[in-house]
Amino acid sequence: MEDMTDIILLTDDEGNEVEVEVVTRLEIEDTEYYIVSPVGEDEEPVFTALRVDYDEDGNEFFQSVEDDSEIAMIEEAYSMIFEDEELN
């Protein structure tokens, strides 16, 4: 199987550019989310959930997910996907 890893470049709140690997994409209740992890981390991977939002011109941008109920919903969907993959 060919490795199709997606790497995207994000800018953090302090203006630093950070490369992240897209672990998976989820669509929940008509909202798209990306689960990402920083590239080049030697330690235990850190996963971050990003919501895809759109500005007034229709341009796509990523927004950190900080709402506890939204995070719980994403974690549940993520767990269900990977449980299904382990069964197959």
C-alpha positions in Angstrom: 0.0 0.0 0.0 1.3 3.5 -0.9 1.9 5.9 1.9 -0.4 8.9 1.2 0.5 11.0 4.3 -0.8 14.6 4.0 1.4 17.3 5.6 0.0 20.8 6.0 1.6 24.0 7.2 -0.2 25.9 9.9 0.6 29.2 11.6 0.1 29.3 15.3 -1.1 32.3 17.4 2.5 33.6 17.8 3.1 33.6 14.0 5.3 30.4 14.0 4.9 28.0 11.1 4.3 24.4 12.2 4.1 21.3 9.9 1.5 18.8 11.0 0.6 15.4 9.6 -3.1 14.8 8.9 -3.9 11.7 10.9 -7.5 11.5 9.7 -10.5 13.6 8.5 -13.9 13.4 10.1 -17.3 14.7 9.1 -19.7 15.1 12.0 -23.0 16.8 11.7 -22.1 18.6 8.4 -18.8 19.9 10.0 -15.4 18.8 8.8 -12.6 18.1 11.3 -9.0 17.2 10.9 -7.0 15.3 13.5 -3.4 16.4 13.2 -0.1 15.7 14.9 3.2 17.7 14.7 5.8 16.4 12.2 9.1 15.4 13.6 8.0 14.8 17.2 10.3 12.2 18.8 8.2 11.8 21.9 4.7 10.4 22.3 2.6 12.0 19.5 0.3 14.8 20.4 -3.0 14.9 18.5 -5.0 18.1 17.9 -8.5 18.5 16.5 -9.1 21.3 14.1 -12.5 22.4 12.7 -12.7 23.6 9.1 -14.4 27.0 9.1 -14.9 29.5 6.3 -14.4 33.3 6.3 -16.9 35.8 4.7 -15.3 35.3 1.3 -15.7 31.5 1.5 -12.0 30.8 2.1 -11.3 27.8 4.2 -9.3 28.0 7.5 -8.7 25.8 10.5 -10.0 26.6 14.0 -8.8 24.9 17.2 -11.5 22.9 18.9 -11.7 24.0 22.5 -15.3 23.3 23.5 -15.4 20.2 25.8 -18.6 18.8 24.3 -17.3 19.2 20.8 -14.0 17.5 21.7 -16.0 14.6 23.3 -18.0 14.2 20.1 -14.8 14.1 18.0 -13.2 11.6 20.3 -16.2 9.3 20.1 -16.3 9.4 16.3 -12.5 8.9 16.1 -12.7 5.9 18.5 -15.5 4.3 16.5 -13.5 4.6 13.2 -10.4 3.0 14.6 -12.4 0.3 16.4 -14.0 -0.6 13.1 -10.6 -0.7 11.4 -9.2 -3.0 14.0 -12.1 -5.4 13.5 -11.4 -5.6 9.7 
